[in-house]
Amino acid sequence: MKKILAFTGSNSSKSINKQLVNYACELINSGGTKAEVEVEVVLLEHYHAPIYGADLEESMGIPADIKELREKFLEVDAFIMGTPEHNGMVPAFLKNYLDWISRVDEGSIFNDRPVFLMATSPGARGGKSNLENLKRVLPYRGAKSIASFSLPSFFDNFKDGKILDNDLDKQLKDLISNFV
Ligand SMILES: Cc1cc2nc3c(=O)[nH]c(=O)nc-3n(C[C@H](O)[C@H](O)[C@H](O)COP(=O)(O)O)c2cc1C
């Protein structure tokens, strides 16, 4: 059985991006895509890592939790990565994990695996600026055939764990089916 690892670049317990990623994972796990695929959702905040620094890396090496996370990355066939947008960019919380992981294996993060990028925000652009930049740079970090979905105006379009707008819901379901 193929495996997908899903995670979100937010350390908020009420994260709207976690809610969106969980919905996408439920679509897969409930068998809606009719594919033999298993999704595991991990919380990055369970992996402890200080803010990356060259001096720190030299003195302490790669943190044990980062090595463990990296092993998980190597065990799967594809990724779902949801991310908030902070000032048009990747949140520092997520960037720190990506930076540490890139130090384990000479720059590669996703090791030629497909990545499904997701984003949402309370605003009308739904975190698109950050997604556009990620789509541009992540192929250089081993992300293969990137697909992406952004949900605008989260609090108008998402309720009780589901997307309210039928067109947006169909768009996500089609993208997820193709990805799987
Ligand atoms: C420091 C900071 C910067 C932000 N910058 C943006 C931004 O550039 N674009 C945007 O759509 N939302 C921005 N937001 C709002 C986030 O989209 C919002 O906080 C969202 O709930 C974060 O996702 P999360 O709940 O999954 O953590 C920002 C929030 C913070 C705290």
Ligand as a Chemical Component Dictionary entry (heavy atoms), coordinates in Angstrom:
data_LIG
# 
_chem_comp.id                   LIG 
_chem_comp.type                 NON-POLYMER 
_chem_comp.pdbx_formal_charge   0 
_chem_comp.three_letter_code    LIG 
# 
loop_
_chem_comp_atom.comp_id 
_chem_comp_atom.atom_id 
_chem_comp_atom.alt_atom_id 
_chem_comp_atom.type_symbol 
_chem_comp_atom.charge 
_chem_comp_atom.model_Cartn_x 
_chem_comp_atom.model_Cartn_y 
_chem_comp_atom.model_Cartn_z 
_chem_comp_atom.pdbx_ordinal 
LIG C1  C1  C 0 2.645  37.247 11.629 1  
LIG C2  C2  C 0 1.437  36.982 10.770 2  
LIG C3  C3  C 0 1.475  37.322 9.441  3  
LIG C4  C4  C 0 0.390  37.020 8.606  4  
LIG N1  N1  N 0 0.474  37.297 7.282  5  
LIG C5  C5  C 0 -0.527 36.897 6.453  6  
LIG C6  C6  C 0 -0.382 37.017 5.038  7  
LIG O1  O1  O 0 0.619  37.474 4.525  8  
LIG N2  N2  N 0 -1.397 36.580 4.251  9  
LIG C7  C7  C 0 -2.536 36.016 4.804  10 
LIG O2  O2  O 0 -3.430 35.608 4.029  11 
LIG N3  N3  N 0 -2.704 35.896 6.129  12 
LIG C8  C8  C 0 -1.723 36.311 6.970  13 
LIG N4  N4  N 0 -1.855 36.162 8.334  14 
LIG C9  C9  C 0 -3.106 35.625 8.874  15 
LIG C10 C10 C 0 -3.106 34.118 8.846  16 
LIG O3  O3  O 0 -3.591 33.698 7.588  17 
LIG C11 C11 C 0 -4.000 33.575 9.964  18 
LIG O4  O4  O 0 -3.405 33.899 11.218 19 
LIG C12 C12 C 0 -4.239 32.086 9.862  20 
LIG O5  O5  O 0 -5.201 31.692 10.836 21 
LIG C13 C13 C 0 -2.957 31.296 10.062 22 
LIG O6  O6  O 0 -3.186 29.941 9.816  23 
LIG P1  P1  P 0 -3.291 28.842 10.987 24 
LIG O7  O7  O 0 -4.586 29.144 11.748 25 
LIG O8  O8  O 0 -3.343 27.560 10.252 26 
LIG O9  O9  O 0 -2.100 28.999 11.895 27 
LIG C14 C14 C 0 -0.787 36.447 9.172  28 
LIG C15 C15 C 0 -0.797 36.133 10.548 29 
LIG C16 C16 C 0 0.295  36.379 11.319 30 
LIG C17 C17 C 0 0.250  35.997 12.785 31 
# 
loop_
_chem_comp_bond.comp_id 
_chem_comp_bond.atom_id_1 
_chem_comp_bond.atom_id_2 
_chem_comp_bond.value_order 
_chem_comp_bond.pdbx_ordinal 
LIG C1  C2  SING 1  
LIG C2  C3  SING 2  
LIG C2  C16 DOUB 3  
LIG C3  C4  DOUB 4  
LIG C4  N1  SING 5  
LIG C4  C14 SING 6  
LIG N1  C5  DOUB 7  
LIG C5  C6  SING 8  
LIG C5  C8  SING 9  
LIG C6  O1  DOUB 10 
LIG C6  N2  SING 11 
LIG N2  C7  SING 12 
LIG C7  O2  DOUB 13 
LIG C7  N3  SING 14 
LIG N3  C8  DOUB 15 
LIG C8  N4  SING 16 
LIG N4  C9  SING 17 
LIG N4  C14 SING 18 
LIG C9  C10 SING 19 
LIG C10 O3  SING 20 
LIG C10 C11 SING 21 
LIG C11 O4  SING 22 
LIG C11 C12 SING 23 
LIG C12 O5  SING 24 
LIG C12 C13 SING 25 
LIG C13 O6  SING 26 
LIG O6  P1  SING 27 
LIG P1  O7  DOUB 28 
LIG P1  O8  SING 29 
LIG P1  O9  SING 30 
LIG C14 C15 DOUB 31 
LIG C15 C16 SING 32 
LIG C16 C17 SING 33 
# 
